Amino acid sequence: MGKILAREFLWLFVALVFALPLGIGFLWFLGFTPETVNLQKEEKSYIFWLYLLGYLVSFLGIYIVRFVAMSIKTLTQPPAPVEEEE
């Protein structure tokens, strides 16, 4: 049980770290970079919320991809051989 909990904590930490640049990439994809847009102070707060949205979507996406990969791995493993009793 402890090993499973430690693995989940590690995946949580990895997903949180990898979601940071993906959130910035989300803003870049939408075209909101400091070099391309001259924004007012009120509009900059919207950029923060868009970044937060991109961060959360990236975090959830990482976990969904992880669960899909884990499911495929589980489904493609051959069944364990059954020991027959004599």
Phi and psi in degrees as a GROMACS rama.xvg file:
@    title "Ramachandran Plot"
@    xaxis  label "Phi"
@    yaxis  label "Psi"
@TYPE xy
-65.72  -34.9356  GLY-2
-67.8075  -38.8114  LYS-3
-66.4454  -42.6028  ILE-4
-63.9728  -40.6669  LEU-5
-64.9744  -39.6641  ALA-6
-65.4084  -41.6768  ARG-7
-65.1073  -39.6408  GLU-8
-63.4677  -41.091  PHE-9
-63.7896  -42.41  LEU-10
-65.1811  -36.7859  TRP-11
-60.6337  -46.6161  LEU-12
-63.6262  -43.9963  PHE-13
-62.7264  -42.6729  VAL-14
-65.568  -39.5649  ALA-15
-63.5556  -40.1393  LEU-16
-71.3391  -44.3397  VAL-17
-70.9372  -21.8531  PHE-18
-73.93  -22.7581  ALA-19
-59.7436  -57.4487  LEU-20
-68.4531  -28.4381  PRO-21
-67.8805  -33.088  LEU-22
-64.4786  -39.5853  GLY-23
-67.5079  -38.6984  ILE-24
-63.2226  -33.9364  GLY-25
-60.8736  -44.7194  PHE-26
-65.9545  -39.338  LEU-27
-64.0884  -40.0384  TRP-28
-62.3196  -36.1425  PHE-29
-79.3189  -11.3492  LEU-30
92.4059  17.3498  GLY-31
-101.037  80.0355  PHE-32
-118.247  152.704  THR-33
-59.7161  -28.3348  PRO-34
-75.3757  -26.2727  GLU-35
-102.71  -17.4276  THR-36
-129.458  131.962  VAL-37
-105.511  106.019  ASN-38
-109.676  152.805  LEU-39
-79.819  170.74  GLN-40
-62.6878  -41.354  LYS-41
-65.7314  -36.7507  GLU-42
-70.8877  -26.856  GLU-43
-67.0645  -30.2318  LYS-44
-68.0584  -32.134  SER-45
-66.4359  -35.1805  TYR-46
-63.995  -38.3311  ILE-47
-60.8373  -44.6205  PHE-48
-67.662  -34.5168  TRP-49
-66.4864  -38.9324  LEU-50
-63.3349  -44.4725  TYR-51
-61.2729  -41.0722  LEU-52
-62.6759  -45.4202  LEU-53
-62.679  -37.6919  GLY-54
-63.8039  -47.0265  TYR-55
-66.4027  -40.8747  LEU-56
-64.2488  -40.1073  VAL-57
-65.3443  -42.8113  SER-58
-60.7323  -47.5843  PHE-59
-65.3866  -37.3268  LEU-60
-63.1053  -39.9142  GLY-61
-62.4331  -44.1241  ILE-62
-67.5674  -38.7702  TYR-63
-64.3518  -44.0104  ILE-64
-62.6501  -39.0832  VAL-65
-62.6663  -45.4829  ARG-66
-67.6601  -36.2072  PHE-67
-65.813  -44.2041  VAL-68
-63.6407  -40.0523  ALA-69
-65.6287  -37.9512  MET-70
-66.6519  -43.6901  SER-71
-63.2042  -41.642  ILE-72
-61.9417  -42.6736  LYS-73
-66.3747  -41.0494  THR-74
-73.3856  -25.6279  LEU-75
-93.0856  -8.602  THR-76
-72.7681  136.941  GLN-77
-68.4912  150.038  PRO-78
-65.5714  148.527  PRO-79
-68.2468  140.233  ALA-80
-65.4655  139.881  PRO-81
-92.0387  128.506  VAL-82
-80.896  129.41  GLU-83
-91.5134  140.14  GLU-84
-90.3798  142.608  GLU-85
